Amino acid sequence: MRVVIAGAGLAGLSCAKYLVDSGHTPIVYEARDVLGGKVAAWKDEDGDWYETGLHIFFGAYPNMLQLFDELGIQDRLQWKSHSMIFNQKEEAGKYSRFDFPDLPAPINGVAAILSNNDMLTWPEKIAFGIGLVPAMLRGQAYVEDCDKYSWTDWLKLHNIPERVNDEVFIAMSKALNFIGPDEISSTVLLTALNRFLQEKNGSKMAFLDGAPPERLCQPIVDYIESSGGEVHLNQPLREIVLEEDGRVKNFRIGGYKDQPVKDIKADAYVSALPVDPFKLLIPNSWKDLEIFQKLDGLRGVPVINIHLWFDRKLTDIDHLLFSRSDLLSVYADMSVTCKEYADPDKSMLELVFAPAKDWIGRSDEDIIQATMNELKRLFPMHLLGTDPAKLRKFKVVKTPLSVYKAVPGCQEFRPSQKTPISNFFLTGDYTMQRYLASMEGAVLSGKLCASEINVSELNDK
């Protein structure tokens, strides 16, 4: 089958990869001049990379890790120590660690929690552990059922002290969906915790050794093209053109930079666009279908990613850090954590500014000023005093509508990859799969979409 895919993010590219594995011919069209969608990155005038987000790979990402294996690029993942590291709010410049010993799950996770005495008291640890028992015993069905609660509501329901939120889960909520625990669905946190506690290396983290478009996306493109598929940049989807019976007749593509608009025909069609731009392209005759009506309940959350280049080293910690800041989520010194960005003498901090809804419309200068004020608490020895480190340059990347905002009740709005339109399919991390809005979710959705296309081909024969 010839399959046209709109969107060259991880979902669209993984869908195309698994389609060529099944003998199909995918043709991918991407609106922008860069691969990757939510993992896109660009080079500045000095040749330094800046990214859409701070992208972390977990041991609990089986589909992503399988993709790396199948592409033969496993060595591009730089695995860090099995730890989670938080800034201490009350002691500037100091950290608190959860270190996972080399023991089977969930013993290693329990040991990591019990051995940390900086953030939670023993009564809080015990109350939280008891609260997690239903999720561990009853599995994903229980986790999905908890979508009706925010994380804060779930904690209250299990009589877990509010301080557990303050100490740990404000930071984790912002890291997972860029919003706080009062807003985020408990399904998101429970999904992550289930994987972290039930898989020995589930919470182990890795950084890619360079920019995602080159180090991850381009190998997928090479794989697709070596098997007869195609990937085209600067080719936006303009319209989904229908037959009289409501099936897709063609995708109308192009019209960018004086390029002609063209009608692309195929046997099957896939939208791998984020949910918000896809909603703008839904044909009028489809809008009464329940699967597309429900998409109104999904909306992207604003995200700001910040890059700061300093004239000296601020830290030698080779890991992701949870800032526990009111304005910042997670951060890392990419000159330490990432091979391609390595610099022995200077730091490049990459930070996620979240929640971003009150800042997305502010100037870059305002955002940098607020960030620097927060960093003075995190790095007082380097940024205060008579000879503070100097900020050499910065980049601010704003994404007004990023991954869908995972508030309570969202699960029912997420569509399957199969639609009522026999030759039209969906992929993207917002579609229904167990890993929610993440790189793993995007890759899994692409794999599931390719599987649905295979089934449809068999049904047509």
N, C-alpha and C positions, 0 to 999 in steps of 0.2 A: 504493500500500500504506500501511496504517496501521502504524507502527513505534513500539513503546514502548521507551524507553531509560532505564535506571536509572543516574543519575550525571550531574551537570552540571559535571564538570571539563573540561579541554581536549579529552580524547578523546571524551567523550559529546557535547559541544557541536559539535565539528568533524564527528562522525558525522552529527548532526542537520542541520548546515549542508549537507553534501554530499548528504544524502537529499532535502532540499527542492529542491536543484538538479536532482535527477533526477525530480522530480514526486511524491515521496512525502510523507506527512504524519507527521512524527515528534512524539511526545509525550515530553518529558523530565521525569523526576521526580528531584529532588535531596533527600537526607535533611536537609541543613543549611539554614540561613537565608541562606547566602551562596553565590555562584557561584564556580567555579574549582577546587575540589578542592585539589590540591597548590599552586595559585597563589592560594589564598584570602587575603583580607586583611580587617582590621576597623579601625574607628575607636575610639580611646580616649575618655576623658571630656573631653579637651581638643580633640577633633576631629583628632588626629594619627593617621595610618595606621600599622599594624604588620602585617607580612606573614608568611606561612608560610615563605617562603624568599627568598633573594637571587637574583632571576631575571634571567638574562643571555641575550640573543638574539645568535646568531652569524650571520655571513654564510653559513656552511655549513648553514643551516636553510632549504632551499628551500621546503618545504611550509608552514612557518610564514610565511615572507615572502610566498608566494603568497596565503595567507589574508589577511594584512594588505592586500595589493593588492586582492583581491576585495571586501573590506569597505570599501575607500577610506579606510583609517586609517594609511597608510604614514608620515604625518608624526608619528605618536605614538612612533615609534622614534627615540631620541636616540643617534645613532652617535658613537662615541668614536674617538680616534686609533688607527691600526692598530698596536697595541702590546700587549705583555704585561709587567706590572710586578710585580716580586717585592721584598719586603723583604729587605735583606741581614741575614743572621743574626748576623754578627760585628760589624756596625757599626750600632749602634742609631740608628733614625730615618733611615737611608739606604736608597735603592732601587736595584735593578738592572733594566734595561729590555731587552726584545727588541723592536726597532722594525722593522716590515716596510716596506721601500721600495716605491714605486709601480712595481713590475716584475711581469712575468708569474709565475705559479706554475710550478714550485716555486722559481724563482730568488729570489723575495722572501723565502720562508721560510728558505732556505739562507743568504741574506745576513743575515737577522735573527739566526740562530744564530751565524754566524761573527763578526759584529760585536760580540757580547757577550763580553767577556773577564773579567767579574766572577765568573761562576759555574762555567764549564767551561773546562778547559785544551784546547789544540789536539788532543792525542792523544785526549781524551775525546770531543770533537766529531767527530773522524774515525771513531772506533770506533762511535759512535752512528749517524752517517750511513750507514755501511756496513751496520749492522744493519737499518736501515729500508728498504734497497733491495728485499728480497723483498716487503714489504707494498706498496710503490709499484708494482712491476712486476706482481705476481700478483693484486693487488686484493682484493676482499671475500672471495673464497673462501679465500685464505691467512689473512686476518684472522679469519674464523670458525673456521678450523682451529686457531688459536692459543688458543682458549678453554680448552684443556686446561692452559694454563700461567698461573700468576700473572704479574703484570708483573715482579716481582723474578726469577722463574724465567726469563722470556723474556730479560731483560738478561743473566743468567748464561749462557744458552744461546748468546748472540751475543758473549760475552766483552767485554761493556760494563762498565766499572768501576762498582762499587757507589756511588761518589761521585756519579754521574749521578742516581741515585735520590735521594740526600740533598739534592742541590742543586736539582733541578727537580721530580722526579716524586712525591715525597711530597706536595707542595703540589697538583700536578695531580690525583693520585688522589683526594685528599680533596675537591677541587672537583667532580670528575665523579661520584663515588658515595659520598662521605662515609666512605670507608675507606682504609687505607693500601695501598701497592704490594705488600706481602707477601700481602694478601688479594684484591685486585682482579684480575679476569680481564684478561689482556693484550689480549683483544679490545676492551675498552672504550677503553684508551689508543690502540691501533692504529687503531681507527675514527676517533677524534678527530684523531690525527696525520695520517692519510691525507687527511681532508677539509681540514685546515689547510694541508697542503703541496701538495695538488693543485688547490685552488681559490684564486684570487688573493685574494679577500676572506673566505676560509673562517674565519679566526681573528679577523676584525674583530668587535668587540662593540658592542652597543647596550643601553641601558636603556629601559624603557618610561617614558613621561612622567608616569605616575601609578600608582595602585593597579590591579593586574590585573583585579579584578572589574568595575571601572567602565570602565577604558580599553581592555580587550581582550575580556573575557567578555560584557559587556552589549551591545556591538555585534553579537556573534554571535547573542545572544538576539533582538535587534531584527530581524536578518536572517531568522532562523527564523520569528519570529512574523509578519513581513510577508508571508511566503509560505504562511501557513496552519498552521504548526507551533505547538507550545505548550511552555512551560517552567514547571515548578511547583517551588517551594521548600517545605521542611518536609514532604516527602513521602517517607519512607524505604521502600525495598523490604523487605518483611517475609518474603515467601515466594515461591518459584517453584513454582506449582501446575501439575501435569502431567495430561495426558490418559492414558488407559490404555495407549496405544502409546508413551509416553515423551516425546512432544512437549509443548511448553509450552501449557497451557490458558489461563493468565492470570498476570499479576503481581499479587501481593497487596501493596497500597500503603497507607501512612498510619499511623494510630494514634499520631500525635504531637501533643502538647498538646491532648488531648481530641478530636482529629479522628477521625472514624470510619475503620475499615479498609475498603478497597474493592477489588474485583477488577476489574482493568483488562484488557480483551481487545484483541488486535491481530492483524495478519497475521504480524508478526515481532517478536522480542524481543531486546534487547541489554543485556548487563551492561557498563556503563562504570565499574564499581566498581574500586577498587584490589584487587590480588590477595588480600590477607589477608581483608578482609571478604567478598569473593566466595566464598572457600573455605568460609566458615561457612554459606553459603546454598545450596550445591550439594545438590540433592535426593539422597536415599539411593540411588535407583535409577540415578543417573548416576555414582556414586562408583567403580564398577569400570571405567569407561571410561578408556582410557589417557590421553587428553587432560587429564582432570581429576585422575587419579592423579598425573601429573607435576607438578601445581601444588604438591604438597607440597615440591618442591625449591626453590620460590621463597618468600622471606620478606622483608618490608620491613626496611629498615635504620633505626635510630633517628637522628633529626636534631633539632638544637636551633638555632633562629634567634633572634638577640638584637638588640634595638634599644636604643641608648644616646643620650640627649639631653644635650648638654653646654652649659655657659653661654658658650662661646666657640668660635671656629673652631680645629680641630685640623689641617686640611689643606685645600689648594686643588686637590688632584689630582682631575681629572674623569675617573675611570676605576675599573675593578675592580682590586683589589690582592690579591696572593697573600701571605698573612701569613708563611708559612714558620715557623709556631708549632706547638708540640706539641699545643696545645689548639684553635687556631683554624684555619679553612680560608681562605676568602676574605672580604673585607670591602670596603665602600665608604662614603664619606661621602655619604649620600643627599641632604643639603642642597646638595651640589654637582652630583651626577650626575643628579638627577631633578627635572624642572621643578616638579611639584606640591609637592615636599618642600623647595623652595629656601628658604634662609635665609642672608642675607649676613653675619650676625653670629655665628650659633651652628651647631654641628655636630650631626648625627644620624648616628651610625655604625650600619650594619646589618652584622652579622657572622654567619657560620656556624660553630658550635661542633662540631668533628668531629675524630676519631671521638667519638661521643656515648654509646656503649654503657655506659660506666662512670659517666656523668653524668646520664642521662635520669631516674633516680630521685632525684637530689639536689634540694635546695631551690633556688628561684630565687636566693636570696641567696648560696648557695655558688657557683653558676654565675657570678653577676655578680662576686663577689670574685675568682675565678680569672681571669675575663676581664680585669678591671681590672689585675691583676698582669701579664698578658701585654701589655696596652696600654702599660704604663709602659716596656716595651722598644721598642715601635713608635713611641711619641710621648714620648720622655723630656723634651724641652724644654717640653712642655705639661702633663705629668702628674706631673713631679717638681719639686723646688725649693721655694722659699718661698711661691709663689703659684700652686699647680696649678689646672688647670681643674676645675670642679666638675660632678659628674654630677647633672643636674636630675631625671631620672626614667629608668625602664627598662621594657622589656617582654621577657619570655622566652616564646617559642612552642615548645612541645615536640611533636614528632611521633614517637611511639614506633615506628610502622611506616610509613615513607615509601616511596620507590621501592625496588624489589626489590634486595637485596644481590647485586651482580654478581660473585660469586666464580667461580673456574674450574669449568667443567662446567655452568653455568646455562643456556647457550644451548639445550641439548636439552630443557629443561623448559618453555621458552616456547611457548605455544600459538599456533596460527593464529587469525585472526579468525573463520574458519568452523569450526563444531563438527560432530560427528556427528548432532546434533539439528537437523533440517532447518529449524526456524523459530527457532533460537536462535543468537546470535552474541556474540562478545566484542570489546571494544575496551579500550585502555589501553596505557600505555607498556611494560608487561610482556609484551604480546603480541608476536609475531615481526614485527619490522621492523628495518631496518638502523641506526636511530639510537638504539637502546638506551633507557635510562630517562632521558628528557629531555622538555622541552616539544615539541621537534620530533618525538620519537618518539610522543608522545601525539596530536599533530595528524595525523601520518602514519597511525597506527593507526586513527583515526576515518575517514580517507579510505578506507583499505583495507577497513574494515568496511562502509562504505556501498557500496563496489564489490561486495563479496561478496553483499550483500542484493540488489543489482541483478541479479547473475548468478542468484541463486536464484529471483527473480521470473521471469526469462526461462525458466528450466528448468521452472517450474511451468506455463507457458503451453503 
